[in-house]
Amino acid sequence: FSFVAPSSGSVKITTDIALTGSGKLDDTQIALYSTTNVNDYSLFRHLVSNEDGSTNNSGISTQVFYSGLTPGVTYYIQVDGWNTGTGAFCITVSETIDIATPTTSCQSYTATVNGSATGYSTLWFNVYSKPGTYDIGKPVAAIKTSQNLGTVTVQETRNASVQTHPNGVKYMQRYFNVNSSQNTTGSKSVRLFHTDTELSAFKTATGMGSATAEDLNISHYDGTTENCTPNDNTSGTVTLINGGNVTATSIGSSGIFFLEFLSPGFSEMGSHFGLTPLPVEMLYFHGKAGRHTNVLEWATETENNLQSFTLERSADGVSQWIALADIAPNAGKRYVFEDNTNLKKSYYRLKINDLDETSSLSSIVAIERSDRGAVAAVYPNPVSGLLYIQIEADEESDASIRVHSLDGRLMLEAAHSLFKGSNQIPLDMSAMPAGAYILNVTDGVSSNAPMRIIKE
């Protein structure tokens, strides 16, 4: 059987539909595949399969959940009868999902994840609850990587109520700790699941009734006490993943959504509102282009055990962050810094250093100066063939164009000479697999903001 993936890329496939009469096939098995050529079985890639998991027929009919399909792409289902079983059955595919709820604190779930296997680097590996020998269960999290991670262990705690860190930051009820048996370092794409009910409770607890799932950030803690709770993270490094780096997607009318983000590695992960997990409460952090310098300004409401701010700058907002200055806290809790830079576009963030040697990162501020060229447009997006990049240059120069996967791999690179004025550069993406990519354009001096491109 085949179906076209829905907008959330998440589905439930089931044969758990009661039939009457003789000739029924109650005991089924289901497997889900992706492929780039339905006529070549060597290109089929197994995504998930299950033996049981139903509520009818004593649990021997099959249902399976999967998150990570590419919207609009066709996928394929294989149905079989257990052992030599044959007969009539019904099958449905729907945009819905059900997720596991841990029964103990820091409950562990495992999956084998090998993104280095042929054809699997762009596919999502779902980690399931596995309640029985013949039932894979419900999703807990999903991982996408080009590495062979061996055995991935996801530990999850689902607290009865919203938890508050000693610094006052509140976290969603589900809190995770992720590890792998190999290749533990390096960025990986991660999906964590939450319910709309949990979000409503969180909005009430934080007093942010108008907020949405899109306003949630991720705190990534890397330290010595990675045990499914934020309440004892007193040493180590906390990285804030926020803004355009966290995507919230609702799954049909299931009442469930996932947060997708690029994690700098595996460790504890929790969801919350706000600019920074600890140790300060930010009022604002913004910047502007002055006549000769970029001016950064920030202010805090509270500063608990704060040692200093380290202001950092990057040309692309992703890598090569350079420390510009260490700024000590002051009684007024208001700060200004001027950066004398000739970059067309600069990205800034604050590393917030606590007295107990932990640190966290603020949101990123981008400042673009008008005295150099800029990318004026990128179209069409989504793209199936040629992508056109329009660059306004105020002098002749050379442009470097790079396309990376979401896990940081360089997928495409091109160089073009720019004339003074308007330049339209075609980039052929027809041979690239469908999915999301990051486009970076630089002329060797300045760099434009990374742009998200969808390849159909």
Sequence and secondary structure as in RCSB ss.txt:
>XXXX:A:sequence
FSFVAPSSGSVKITTDIALTGSGKLDDTQIALYSTTNVNDYSLFRHLVSNEDGSTNNSGISTQVFYSGLTPGVTY
YIQVDGWNTGTGAFCITVSETIDIATPTTSCQSYTATVNGSATGYSTLWFNVYSKPGTYDIGKPVAAIKTSQNLG
TVTVQETRNASVQTHPNGVKYMQRYFNVNSSQNTTGSKSVRLFHTDTELSAFKTATGMGSATAEDLNISHYDGTT
ENCTPNDNTSGTVTLINGGNVTATSIGSSGIFFLEFLSPGFSEMGSHFGLTPLPVEMLYFHGKAGRHTNVLEWAT
ETENNLQSFTLERSADGVSQWIALADIAPNAGKRYVFEDNTNLKKSYYRLKINDLDETSSLSSIVAIERSDRGAV
AAVYPNPVSGLLYIQIEADEESDASIRVHSLDGRLMLEAAHSLFKGSNQIPLDMSAMPAGAYILNVTDGVSSNAP
MRIIKE
>XXXX:A:secstr
 EEE  TT EEEEE      SSSB  SEEEEEEE S TT GGG EEEEEES B SSGGGTSBEEEEE   TT EE
EEEEEESTT   B   EEES       SSTTEEEEEEEETTSTT TTS EEEE   BTTB   EEEEEE SSEEE
EEEEEEEE SS EE TTS EE SEEEEEEESS  EEEEEEEEEEEHHHHHHHHHHHT TT  GGG EEEEEEES 
 SS GGG  SEEEEEE GGGEEEEE TTSSEEEEEEEEEESSEEEEESSS SSSEEEEEEEEEE SSSEEEEEEE
EEESSEEEEEEEEESSSSS  EEEEEE   TT EEEEEE    SEEEEEEEEEETTS EEE   EEEE TTS EE
EEEESSSBSSEEEEEEEESS EEEEEEEEETTS EEEEEEEEE SEEEEEEEE TTS SEEEEEEEE SS B   
EEEEE 
